């Protein structure tokens, strides 16, 4: 059972009330998320493209822009090295589409997730050398590609790295020294020597800053530049970076354009997915994102890039169907792999560990991260899922973390045990000798600093609002605060002693709980996704006499739209 806490940030709230044009609800929600800086609050209240930061504040941006212009003037080939997830795909498209406005001697390459793994592969480097490429621009990768950059530079190929992942450091006395590849330019907001005011850009966001700087230097078409925000919004939402500061502007402006997009590929994907509603952050994170990611997991991410570049309508619809089919296959593989891992965790009592590390050689390694995320949610513990790779005696996999535990730093201490490793505080990828997995598991857990309180789910409640005080208008005012996401989570409210009037399990697998709740004579419909555990809890608590019983709930407001009718409902986060 989760611990419930009601925010108590009165001082923040009083500070926010001093801002002009802010409502009490906005002041409260921002205060609860520690957003009080006047400039940041202003960016939140009145987001606009004019508030984006100067791209030339990023270290090496001037060098990168000059190098791109020089390469175009000399008619050299520019090749983009991307990654196989949604942010990588969005990054490639941001660079490709942005550069094509000026120049067409451009190509791209993306590693195969299983055959080559994350980042610049040796095969990609060899092919670029063979093709006599003039300039490599990495996106969403490259910050740890020391050997690959050296190989490219040795052959006279210029390299620009754009990345947002953590930078390797080493300690020299009291000082931390960053380790950067010897590229011609390294653009990463996480550089220690960077003065850029916002560190949490995704890969596509960094690429957009590069293209913005190029367009500023060349006095490019701003409307065309801002059309690239359709890609950036996808990468920002799907990579789960902070939805504050300019990321918020990226998503707001990107969604505006996506809802009137001229990109037939996006329209076709949504049609194949039977999505006929407004495009919002949910659409990006749970419809478009997983479909795009499926290409990199079960085939090649090049399929998604080719779809976005395609102009023939028939080809677009054929490729869209192929991607949706791949995603459906990915869902089935994920469900089977999750079941296997949960059985292993139970049988081997791995749930007793602080950090769960599970290995199964039959899992498709491309879905290890998804499975790790599901297990993390179930046990609320950092989780690493490993599977046998194509290399003899090597396991590869992914990790997902919980709030307050930096999985990158924790594993980085044992980097010497690993064949490869990379990531950030909430997620990582790694490979290891199969024979070393047990030793690795023991060492990680022996050195764990996690406390029991760290591994208990927490529900942070904005304020108490009784169900009989809710209205459609209130739910609409909360929706106006979108987009919600990391560091700007959707507001959660609470109420006590709510009466259960009716309860049923619905959906294909009967996993969704639908309730009718009432307070002071007012009745409201409620939904609890993944409600099996909650149903078991209620049966035990009330000895199967659930109807008429009273519960406390933590909930989101929601609007159910069906055939033009709009009705207030709530989504239950937790109950007790």
Secondary structure, 3 states (H helix, E strand, C coil): CCEEEECCCHHHHHHHHCCCCCCHHHHHHHHHCCCCCHHHHHHHHCCCHHHCCCHHHCCCHHHHHHHHHHHHHCCCCEEEEECCCHHHHHHHHHHHHHHHCCCCCEEEEECCCCCCCCCCCHHHHHHHHHCCCCEEEEECCCCCCHHHHHHHHHCCCEEEEECCCCCCEEEECCEEEECCCCCCEEECCCCCCCCCCCCCCCHHHHHHHHHHHHHHHHCCCHHHHHHCHHHHHHHHHHCCCCCCHHHHHHHHHHHHHHCCCCCHHHHHHHHHCCCCCCCCHHHHHHHHHHHHHHHHHHCCCHHHHHHHHCCCHHHHHHHHHHHHHHHHHHHHHHHHHHHHHHHHHHHCCHHHCCCEEEECCCCCHHHHHHHHHHHHHHHCCCEEEEEECCCCCEEEEEEECCCCCCHHHHHHCCHHHEEEEEEECCEEEEEEEHHHHHHHHHHHHHCCCCCHHHHCCEEEECEECCHHHCCHHHHHHHHCCCCCECCECCCCEEEEEEEEEEEEEECCCCCEEEEEEEECCEEEEEEECCCHHHHHHHHHHHCCCCCCCEEEEEEEEEEEEECCEEEEEEEEEEEC
